[in-house]
Structure formats: structure tokens, C-alpha cells
Amino acid sequence: MRHAATALPAPAPSSRHDWHTIKTLLPYLWAWKGRVTFALACLLIAKLANIAVPLVFKDIIDAFTLPREQAFLLVPLGLLAAYGALRFSTALFTELREILFARVTQQAVRTIALQVFEHLHALSLRFHLERQTGGLTRDVERGTRSIGSLISYTLYSILPTLIEIALVLGILMVRYTWDFSLITFITLTTYVVFTIVVSNWRTHLRREVNELDSAANVRAVDSLINFETVKYFNNEAWERARYDEQLKKWETAQIKSQISLSWLNLGQSLIIAAGVSLMMWRAAEGVAAGRMTVGDIVLVNAFLIQLYMPLNHLGVLYREIRQALTDIERMFALLDTNREIRDAADARPLFPEAFAKAGPQPCTIEFEHVDFSYDPARQILFDISLKVGAGRTAAVVGASGSGKSTLARLLFRFYEVNSGSIKINGSDLRALQQVSLRSAIGIVPQDTVLFNDTIFYNIQYGRPAAPRAEVIAAARAAHIHEFIERLPDGYDTRVGERGLKLSGGEKQRVAIARALLKNPPILIFDEATSALDSKTEKAIQAELEQAAVGRTTLIIAHRLSTVMNADEILVLDAGRIVERGTHRALLDSNGLYARMWALQQEEETRQPTLQPA
């Protein structure tokens, strides 16, 4: 049964403070504390060497103002060698820093990406039905990419610039009059404050661009996934118009963002130009007054160039850092998403380890007064009670929308019951470990979705460690081996996105083979043969009945001929069990089941008389 999903609000990035995001990220980096410490030491040494370069260059300039004989002796022997060594040291320790930090960055990205991936698989079916895959994958992609960007911008740009500013201010204060340091400090402070204020104002524009980018991606992915449906209804133009509508909104937001960036850059340039002009005027005045040498004016100019060159990009860096934090916080918001279905602290395995190794064990299934609703406004199941004995087969039949498939989802613990309980071997599902529970259940779902891989991979997915011989045996049992052998690539044939290269019946037989290969103690067949023709259905039905021997089996079916041999048949109507019994007993009672049987028999009788058009 399908249910209407109630959309959950997307995670609000503004709810997570930037410092909280950084605090969450730091432990992943500090796991490599030795490398981090060494990399920071290399950073400091590189900056010291970089600051020393203008100082040596000043002495070289001043040396050339000495008489020719003295300059000839001093410059070539010492200063030029020191100048070259410092230049090389700056590059050497900068690259050492990057080499050391490369593993830290990539390990952090890998660890976080793996945690997000694992957490997404641990979230409930409700979450995945209500979130759109395109936007979800884009959030994860941007978040993992932004970790490297954030580390790069902060460690390789912002932090070195701050260290350099501190060193330059100290040198100017010691070597020259106080006004040089004051002008530099005021210029830098004004620049930084202006950049932060304007960049913070621009943040909402960047977030709007991101939201619209994700929305456009969602529409594109959704349309491409449903390629066949688009073609069936000749709606390419409609899909193009919908996608373009989203792109227009993104275009408008992107233009606003770009215009605001241009105003930011203009303001920054004005502040820098004013500061440089004041500093050079004071230096030129000092040279004219004899308080400073030509080397001093070259030193001041070199310091200004070294400071303002990286500051020219401070606005871009700050914007990118804020953007990276926004992307990372969206990814961390996924990690904060509550797991609706969670193991209890004292959850235990369904079978003790010793019994689990012995193979499938007999299981009893009990539904006790179960009520359930996907949405509080619309209840699906009402006071459902049933028991399937160990090794027995129960079938659930009823009209579409009566709640049949919901029973399978609850048994698999995709959702929690509103009231009542579901037990296996007397243990409430909520007291069992989810991994143990689900490893004991094999299911052939109503809608079979396959991985975009080979047929062999999709069958072996039921038990990834199974040898090839067992995979082929499962394919034979599902009556698909002969079909596979006739394919040019055999079991190595790729099935395409969601298995679309196979017909509905072929996909269903792959799903049956996959479930049989899993070899679980509990089997659930949810309309397992609905996409098959009558001849193939009868052949597979015999195999399924043979596979069910010794296993506890729940069959959910619309076609009553597939459940005739079940030990007990339950008739569901509007979420309530209205009849139960064997096939013969239900026919004799002349109730809803008997009417459904008569209607289907009449349809099957008429079907052969239909002539093809």
C-alpha cells in the first residue's frame, strides 16, 4: 500500500552557528595532532622567512648606496646568498606544510563522508520517502568538498596572513615611528570590518543561490530518473519549462550575488588605495627629511605589497569560508537528523550466536492488537492480531489500499507501531537489534528496484559472500537462469538504472532469486509474482512453496490463486481483518473472500476469449 508522505522541513542552516560547525569539525582534524602541529610549525617558519626577505632586500638596497668598494665586498658575499636562501625557505616550508596536511584533510573528508553515508542508511524509510535524492546528494557532495576548501582557505590563506600582519606591525613599531603602525592597523581594521559586514549581508544571497541550485538539480534528476514516463506522455517541453523556471530563479539570485560582490570589491580597493597612499607619503617624507634611507622606503613598500596582496582576496576568502561553513553545516544537519527507528540500549540479537551459525531457525510471528498510521490524520491498520507458527505459511489478501504491504513494512521495522506489538519468537521487535532482525527476513517487494550493475551482482546482493554456484542455483529456482544464459553477456549483463533494461517479470524473478539466495528463516512475498505471466507464475509458485518448507512465510497477494495452499488466509478490508481461515473454509463461508474468488475466476474465464487487436 502506498501512503502520502508529509513533507518534513529541510534543515535550517541558520540554526547551527558557524563556531558550532567548526567545533564539530575540529576533532576529525585533531585525530592527526602530530601532523597538524608539525604543519603549523612549518607555516610559522615559512612566514618568518617571508618577512625576512624584505628586510634583507632593504639591506641590499642600502648597501648599493655605500661607496663602490664597500658595496662590492658586502653585497655578493652575504646578502644575496641570504636573500636566495630565504626565498627558497619560504617555498620549502610552504610545500612541507601542504604535504603534511594533505593526509589530514583527505582523512577527515573520508571519515565524515562515511559517517554521513552510514547515518543516511540508518534513517527511517519515512525520511527517504520525504527527501528528494537530488538535493540530498548535492548537500553531501558540497559538504564534503567544502571541508577541503575550508581547511585550505583558513590554514593556507587566512592564518598565514594574520601571522604576517602581526609580524609586520611589530617590525614597523620597532623600526619606525608610531604613525606607520597606526596607519597600517587602521587600514587593515577598516578593510576587515568592511569585508565582514558586507560579506555577512551577502550570505543570505549565497544561501538563496544554493537553495535554488539544489532545487534545480532535484528537478533535473527527478525528470531524468522518470525518463520513460516523460516519453510516454510526450512531456519533454513541459519538463524543459519546469527546469527553466527553476533556472531563471537561480539566474536572478546569481546576478544579485555577483552585483553585490562587485560593490564589495570596489569598497575594498578604495580602502587599500587610501592606506597605501598614506604609508608611501609618510615614507617619502621620511626619506626627504633624512630620517629614512632608500632601503627603508623599499622595505615599507615591500611590506605593504606582501600584506595587501593576500588582503585583496580576503573578501573572496571570507565569502568562500562562510559558504564552506554553510555547506558543511547542511551536511552536519543530516548527521543531526533523528533516527526514528533506533536500537534500544539493551537490544539483543534474534538468535544467539551459536544458533545463528547453525542456519535458519524456526520462527513464530505475532501481531498483537496493532494500530498504525503513516499520518496521524489517517489511520491505516486497526487492531490487527495474527499469529504465524514456526514453519507455517500465512497469506494476507484484500483490495488495493487495505494495508497489506504495511504489514510487511512493520515486520521489517521500517516503522514503529502506534500501539500493540509485533513479536518474533516471543520477543518484541523493539527489543531486538535491527541488523539481527532484518538478516532473518527475506523479502520480494511489490516494486523491484535493481542496482545499475550486472545481473550476477543483483542476485548475489542477497548474500554478497555466496559462491557463483549458489547464485546460479538461486537463478534456476527463480526460473531466470535460461533467460540469462541466452543474453550475449550472460550473468555479466548490466541491468541499467533501477533495472530498467529488464521487463517487470524479469526484474521480479531476479528479486525472487535474491531472496532465495539470502536463505532466511522468514520469507515475505509481497505480490511476488504479480508481473509474471500465468505459465511462469505457476512454475515459480511451485518453487516458492518448496522454498517456504521449514520457513515461516507471509504472502501478500492480490491474486487469490497464489495463496490457495496457505495454512491460514487473512482477508483485510480498510485496515481490519474481516475474515480468516483456509481457502476451503473461506469459500464455504460465502463472504468477502468468496466474492473476490468468484470475480477473479470469472475474469480468468473471460480472458482467453479476448482476441488481439
N, C-alpha and C positions, 0 to 999 in steps of 0.2 A: 504494500500500500504506500502511495506517495503522500507526503504531508507538506503543508505550506510552511515554509521557513519564515520565522520572524527575524528580520534583519537586526543584527547587533551593531551598535555604533562602532565605527572604526576607532582605533586607538588615537587618543588625542595627544599629539606630540608636545603641546604646550604644558601638559600636566607633569612632565618629567623635566626637572631643572637640569641645565647643562652640567652643573657640578656633580649632580647625582649620576649623570651619564658617565662623566669622566671617572668618578669614584667606582662605578661598576666595572669600567674597563681596566683600571689600574692593576687589579690582581692578576689579570691574564698576562700583563707585561712583566710584573714583578716576579713571576714564576721563573724568569731568567735573570735574576738580580745581578749575577756576576757579569753577564754580558752588558746589561744596562749600565752598571757602574763603570765598566771599562769604556763603553761608548761615550758616556758623559765626560769621562776624563779626556778622551780624545777630542771631544768637542771643545773643552776648555783650552787644551793645548793649541788646537788649530786657531782659536780666536786670539790667544796671546801672540802666536806667530803672525797672525794677520795684522794685529795692532802694531807689532814691532816693525813691520815693513815700512810704513810712512815715517817712523822715527829714524830708521836707517837712511831712508831716502833723503830726509832733511839734512842729515849729516853729510851725505854725498854732495848735495847742492851747496851747502856751506863750505865744504872742502874745496870746491871749484872757485870759490870767491877768495881763497888764500893765494899767496904768490905761487907761480907755476911750479917751483921746485918742491915746495911742501905738498902741493896737491898731487904731484906725480908720485911722491912716496906714500901718502896715506890712502888715496882712493883705491888704486888697483889691488893693493895687498890685503886689505881688511874689509872695507865697507862693501865693495861689490860682491865679495865672496859671501859675506853675511846676508846681503840683500837676496842673492840667489838661493841661499840655504833656507831663509825664512819663507820665501815664495814656495819652495818645494815642500817645506814642512807643513804649510797651510793645506796644500793639496793632499799630502800624505795622510795627515791625521783626519782630514775630512772624509777621505775614502775609507780609512780604517773604521771610522765611526759607522759608515753606511754598511760595510762588510759585517761588522759585529751585530748591527741592529737588524739586518735582513732576516735572520732566523727568528728573532724575537717577534717581528711584525708578522711574518707568514705563519708562525706557530699560533699566534694569538688569533689571526683570521681563521685558521683551520679549526681551532678549538671552539670558537664562538659559533662558526657556521655549523659545525657538527652538533653543538648543543641546541641550536635553533631547529635544525632538521629533526633531531630526536624529539624535541618538545612538540613540534608540529604533528609528528606521528602519534604522540601521546594525547593530543587534544581529542575531544569528542567528535563524533560524526556530525553533531549539530553545528559545531564551529566550521567544519569544512563544507557543509552544505550552505552555510550562510555567508562565507567569504568567497570572493572570486579569485580563481587561481592566478590570473594575470597580474592583478595588483599585489597579491601575496608574494609571488616570486620576485616581482620588481622591488618590493620592500626589502626582502632578504638580500637580493643582489646589490642594491645600493648600500645597504648597511654594511655588508662585508667589505665592499670596495672602499667605503669611507673610512674604515679602520686604518687601512694603509695610508690613505690621504691625510687623516688627522695626525697620525704619528709623523708623517713626512713633513707636514706644514709646521707642526709645533717643534719637533726636535731638530729639523734641518733648516728652519727659517726663523720662526718667532724666537725661540730660546737663544740661538746664536746672536740674533740682533739685539736682544735685551742685554746679553753679556757684553757685547761690543759697545752698546750705548753707555753702560756703567763704566767700562774701562776708559772710553773716550772722555766722558765727563770728568773722571778722576784726573786724567792726564792734563786736560785743559785747565782744571782748577789749580794743579800744582805748578804748571809751567808758565801760565799766562794770568792776566788779570781776571777778576771775578766775572766781568761782563761777558766774556766768551762762553763760560759755562752757563751763565744765566740765559743768554740768547739761545744757546743750544737746547737747554732744558725747556724753556717756554715754547720754542718751536716744536719740539718733539711732543710735549704735553698737549699743545693745541691740536697737532696733527692726529695724535692717538685718540683724543676725546672726540674730535670731529668725526673720525673714521668709525669709532664705536657707535656713536649716536646715530649717524646716518645708516650704518650697516644694520643696526637693530631695527631701525624703521623699515629697512628694505626686507627684513626677514619674512614678514608676512607675505610679501610679493613672491619670494622664493618658495615658500611653502605652498602658495596657491599654484605656482608653476608645477611643483612636484605632484600635487593632488591631481591636477588636470592631466599631467603626463601619465600618471598611473591609470586614471580613468580612460584615457585614450588607448592605453595598452590593453586594458581589460576588454574594451570593445573589440579591438583588433583580434586578440587571442580567442575570445568567445566566438567571433564570427568565423575565424579560420578552423576552430575545432568543429563547428557545425557546418562545415563546407558543403556537405551533401544536402542538408536542409535548405541552405541558401540556394543551391542549384535547383532543388525540387520546385521551389516557389518562384524561381526566376527573380530573386530579390537582390542581385548584385548592386544595382543602382541604389536601392534602399539602404543596404549596408554601407555603401560608399558615402551616402549622405549623412548617415548616423556618425560614421567615423570622422567625416569632415566637420560636422557640427562640433564634435569634441576638440578637434584640432584647431578650429577657429578660436575657441575659448582659450586654448593653450597658447595660440599665437598672440592674442591680445595681452594675456598675462606676461608673456615673454617680452613683448615690446615695452610694457610698463617697467619691467625689471631692468631692461637694457638702458632705457632713458634715465632711470634713477641712478644707475651705475655711472653713466656719463657725467651727471651732476656731481657725484661723489668724487670722481677722478679730477674734475675741474677744481673743486674746492681744495683737494689735497695738493694739487700743483701750485695753487696760489699761496698756500701756507709755506710750502717748501721754498718757493721762489723768494718770498719775503725773508725767510730765515737765512738763506744762502747770501742774499744781498747784504743783510746787516752784518753777517760774520765777515764777509770779504771787505766790507767798508772799514770795519774795526781793524782788520789785519793790515790793510793798505795804509791806514792812518798810523799804525804802529811802526811799519817799515819807514814811512816818511819821517816819523819823529825819531828814528834811530833806536827805538826800544826793541824792535824785532828784526830778524835777518830775512833775507830772501828765502832761506830754508824754512823759516817759521811760517811764512805765508803759504809755501808749498805744503807744509805739514797740515795747516788748518784746512786748506782746500782738499787735501787727500782724505782727511778725517771726514769732512763733510760729504765727499763723494761716497766713501765707504758706508756712512750712516744712511744717507738719503737714497742710495741705490736700492737697498732692500726695503726701505720705507716706502718707496714708490709703489711697491707691490703689497704694502701692508693691508690696504683696503681689500684687495683681491684675496689675500691670505686670510684675513679676518672673516670675509664673507664665506670663503670655502670652508674654514674651520667651523663656522656656525652651521653651514649647510651639512658638513660631515656629521656634526653633533645631532642635527635634526634627523638625518638618515639613520644614524646609529640608535637614536632613542626610539625610532619607529620599530627597529628590529628588536631592541630590548623590550619594547612594549609587547611584542609577540611572546617573549620569554615570560613576561608577567601575566600573560593570559591564563586565567584559571583553568585548570584541568577538571572538567566536570566529572569525569569518571576517574577516580583515584583509588589506588590500593589502600586499604586500612593499614594502620601501623603494625597490627598483628596478623596481617593476611597470610594465609598458608597455601601451599600447593594443593591442587585437587587430589593428586596421588602422592604418597611417599615415594622418595627416590627409588627405593628398591622395587616397588611395584611398577613405577613408570618405565623402568628398563625392561620389564617383562613383556611389554607390548600392550595393546589396547585392553583396558579393563572394563567389565560390565558397569553400566551407569544407569541410575534411575533419574528421571527428570520430573519435577513437580512445580506446577504453578499454583499458588495458594492465594485465592481472592485478590488477584492482581487488577489494579486500576492503573491506567496510563493515559497521558495526553502529551502530544508534542507542544501544544499551545494550551495554556490554562482555559482559554475560551472554548476549546473544542476537545472533548474527551473522546479517545479512540477505543479503549478497552474498558469493559465494565465487569468487575467481579469474576475474572477468568480463573477457573480452577480445573486442572487436569493433571493426570499422572501417567507417565510412560515408564513401564517397568524395564528393568535391565534386559537388553537384547530384544525388546519388543518394538513394534512399529506403530506409530500413531499418525493419522492424517488429519489435516485441517482443510476444510473446503468452505466455499462461500462466494458470494458475489464480490466483484471488484470494490475495494474501499471498505470491506468489512473488518479489516485489521489483521489479516492472515500473516502478511510479511512482517508486521510489527512484532509478532511473537518471536520470530527468528532474530530480529534485532535485539530484543530484550534478552533472549537467551545468550546471545553473543556478548551481551553487556555493552552495546553501543550507547544505551541509555539506561537510566535508573528508573525503576517503577515508582509511581506516585504513592501507592500503598500496596500492602500484601508483600509477597516474597516469591522468589524463584530459587529452587534448590536442586543441586545435583548431588546424589548420594547422601542426601540429608543435610548438606552444607549450603547455607545461603550464599549466593553468588558474591554478595558484598564482603564476605569473609574470605574469599579466595583470591589468589594472585591472578591478575588478568592474563599474564603470559601462560600460566598453567591452565586456566580455563579455556583459552582460545586454542591452545595446542591440542586440546581434547576434542575439538569440534571441527568437522569438515563441512563446508557449505558450497552448494552450487546455487549462486544467486539468480534472481529473476532476470537481471540485466548483467550480462557478462561483459566485462571490460578487460582487455588484454594489454600487456606491455608492448611497446613498439620494439619488439625483439623477435627472435625465432620461435617457431612452434615448440621446439625442444625446450627452450628456456621457459616458455609459458607453462608447459606441463610440469617440468621439473620444479617450478616455483612452489608446488605443493610440498615438496621435501627437497630443498636445494642440494642435499648431500646424496640423494638417491643415484645409484649407478644407471647407466644408459639402458641396461636390460630391463630394469623395473619401470623406467619411463615408457619404454615401448610396450611392456605388458599392460600398463595402465591405458595406453592409447588403444590397444587391442580391445580391452574391456569396454572402452567407450565407443567402439566401432568407428574409429577415425584413423587407424593405422593404415588401412588400404588406401584411403584418400591421400594421406601424407606421402606414402610411397610413390604415388603417381605424379607428385609435384616434381618439377625439374630439380629443385634443391632439397627435396625431402624434408627431413626434420629441421634443416637449416633455413627453411623458407621464413622470411620476415613477414609479420602479420600486419604491419602498418600501425599508424596512430590509433590507439584504442581497439586494435584488431579489425579495422575497417576493411582490410583486404579479404577477410573471410566472411562467409554468409552467416546469418544468425544461427542456423543449425550447426555449422562447423564450429563457431565460437562456443556454442553450448556444449558440444562434445569435448572440446578442449577443457572447458571448466569441469566437466564430469571426470575426465581423466586426471585432472589436477587434484580434485577432491579424493579420488580413489587412491592416488599415489600417496597422499598425506597419511592414509591408513589410521584414522582417528577412531576412538570408541563411540563417538556420537556423530551422526550424519544428519544434515539438514538439506533437503531438496526443495528449493523454493521455485516452483514452476520449472523444474529441471529439464523437462522435455517439451516445453511449450513451443519452441521454434523448430521442432523436428516434424518430418512427415510421418504418417501413420505407420509405415513399414519399419522405418528406422526407430521410431518410438517403441514399438513392440519388442524389437531386438534389444534395445538398450534397457527397456524396462526389466527384462529378464536378468540382465547383468546387474542392474541396481538392486533388484530383490536378492540376488545372490550375494552382493556386497553387503547388504543390510543384515545378513545372517550373523548372529552373535553380537551385533551392534545395536545400540539404541538409536532409532531413526524417527525423525519428524519430517513428514512430507506435507508441503503446502502446495495445493493444486487447485486449478480451476476445472481441468478435465477429469471427470469422475472415474473414467475407465482406468486411470493410473493408480487409483487408491483402493481398488476393489479388494485386494488381499491384505489390507492393513488390519492389524489386531483391533484397533478402535478408530472410528472416524468421528470427528467433531465438526459440526456444522455451525459456522459463525455467521451471524447476521447483525449488522450495525454494532459490532464490537461485543456482542453477547453470544455465548454458546446456547443455541436453541435446541440442538439435538445431539445425541451421541449414541454410538453403538457400532455393530459390524455392518458391512454392506447389506447383508440379507435382512438384518433386523431393521435397518433404517428404511429399506424398501417396503417391508411389511407394515411399518408404522404409517406409511402413506402421508408423510409430512413434507417439509421443505426439500429434504434430500431426494425424496421420491419424485417430486415435481421437477427438480433440476435434472435428475437422471432421465426422466421421460423426455424432457425438452432436448437434451443432448442426443439421445437415441434417435429422436425424430430428425434432428439436423444431420446426423451421420447417415441416416437412411436416404435423405433427400440429396446429399452431396454427390453421390456417383452419377445421378441423373443429369447433373449440370453439364452442359456442353461448352467447350472453349469457344471464345468469341472468334 
